[in-house]
Amino acid sequence: MEDFSSVSSTTKRLEGKVAIITGGASGFGENSARTFALHGAKVVIADIQDDKGMSICEELGSPENFSYVHCDVTCDNDVKNVVDFTMRKHGKLDIMFNNAGIPGNIDFSIVDSDSENFKRVFDVNVFGAFLGSKHAARAMIPAKIGVILFTSSNASVVSGESPHSYAVSKHAVVGLMKNLCVELGQYGIRVNCISPGAVATPLLTKAMGVDKSTVEEILSASSNLKGVVPTAEDVAEAALYLSSDESKFVSGINLVIDGGYSTTNQTYTKMIKNILSK
């Protein structure tokens, strides 16, 4: 259970805020839910993993402040229900974190790609984010304030390292974010993306079929920034910043968290070193 005493009331950066986190029962979503709660937010976890979601809420504490609602983000009625529930219970919605997403099949060949998989990835990653934004905006526009946040990926800025379905979906999320930033700015609503590089979450380890330590070994070896291993907590801290008043004039950005990996391609340098060392 989180040690809520470790953050004083004067440093709770989301004190009094109400947040919905889709995909909040595991991975980036779970870590963000715990971080938001630690900083004073009332959190509604929306997910299809009922046992995990309810268990996390019980760990967080008071049922008055922490709730779980079953939600398939591809279902309009489910997403509408989460927002309506939040408005009935808390009377407002300050933060909508559209985090739910899936990697889909690890198929890189366009010829061999599974069309149904492509549609499924797009439904969850893009249509789900669209629905979350649609219903959140319905609640935020009258209040003339709010934060809509998305989990994208560094696949939105690096090409050729992710399956087509996943890469396309994450580019689309960034496009949605930018359009919404322009539309909703007039209502005082900020809209941003977080784009993590690879992190050894349960989602990734399962997709790769290896354990966490193996994934972290690969990430460390391929990382541009040495000496640290990326974690889900890094994403949660970015979500905290973009959801707090500390970023009150930040809107329309795609915050890439990959230790500078997407800024460089060192293949050429490595090939020179390999050839010249022979």
MORAWO-V892770 format. One record per residue. N is the residue number from 1. PHI is phi as a letter, one per 30 degrees, with the letter a starting at -180 (NA if undefined). Layout:
# MORAWO-V892770
N&PHI + N&PHI
This chain:
# MORAWO-V892770
1&NA + 2&d + 3&d + 4&d + 5&d + 6&d + 7&c + 8&d + 9&d + 10&d + 11&c + 12&d + 13&d + 14&b + 15&e + 16&i + 17&d + 18&c + 19&b + 20&c + 21&b + 22&d + 23&i + 24&d + 25&c + 26&a + 27&h + 28&e + 29&d + 30&d + 31&d + 32&d + 33&d + 34&d + 35&d + 36&d + 37&d + 38&e + 39&c + 40&j + 41&d + 42&c + 43&c + 44&c + 45&d + 46&c + 47&a + 48&c + 49&c + 50&e + 51&d + 52&d + 53&d + 54&d + 55&d + 56&d + 57&d + 58&d + 59&d + 60&d + 61&k + 62&e + 63&d + 64&d + 65&c + 66&b + 67&b + 68&b + 69&b + 70&d + 71&a + 72&c + 73&d + 74&d + 75&c + 76&e + 77&d + 78&d + 79&d + 80&e + 81&d + 82&d + 83&d + 84&d + 85&e + 86&d + 87&d + 88&d + 89&d + 90&c + 91&i + 92&a + 93&b + 94&c + 95&b + 96&c + 97&c + 98&d + 99&c + 100&e + 101&a + 102&b + 103&d + 104&i + 105&d + 106&d + 107&c + 108&c + 109&d + 110&d + 111&d + 112&c + 113&d + 114&d + 115&d + 116&d + 117&d + 118&e + 119&d + 120&d + 121&d + 122&d + 123&e + 124&d + 125&d + 126&c + 127&d + 128&d + 129&d + 130&d + 131&d + 132&e + 133&d + 134&e + 135&d + 136&d + 137&d + 138&e + 139&d + 140&d + 141&e + 142&d + 143&d + 144&h + 145&a + 146&l + 147&b + 148&c + 149&b + 150&b + 151&c + 152&c + 153&a + 154&d + 155&d + 156&d + 157&b + 158&c + 159&c + 160&i + 161&c + 162&b + 163&e + 164&e + 165&e + 166&d + 167&d + 168&d + 169&d + 170&d + 171&d + 172&d + 173&d + 174&d + 175&d + 176&d + 177&e + 178&d + 179&d + 180&d + 181&e + 182&d + 183&d + 184&c + 185&e + 186&d + 187&c + 188&i + 189&c + 190&c + 191&b + 192&b + 193&b + 194&c + 195&b + 196&d + 197&d + 198&d + 199&b + 200&d + 201&d + 202&e + 203&d + 204&d + 205&d + 206&d + 207&d + 208&d + 209&i + 210&b + 211&d + 212&d + 213&d + 214&d + 215&d + 216&d + 217&d + 218&d + 219&d + 220&d + 221&d + 222&c + 223&d + 224&d + 225&c + 226&c + 227&j + 228&b + 229&c + 230&d + 231&b + 232&d + 233&d + 234&d + 235&d + 236&d + 237&d + 238&d + 239&d + 240&d + 241&d + 242&d + 243&c + 244&c + 245&d + 246&d + 247&c + 248&d + 249&c + 250&c + 251&a + 252&i + 253&c + 254&c + 255&d + 256&d + 257&c + 258&b + 259&i + 260&i + 261&e + 262&d + 263&d + 264&b + 265&b + 266&c + 267&e + 268&e + 269&d + 270&d + 271&d + 272&d + 273&d + 274&d + 275&d + 276&d + 277&d + 278&d
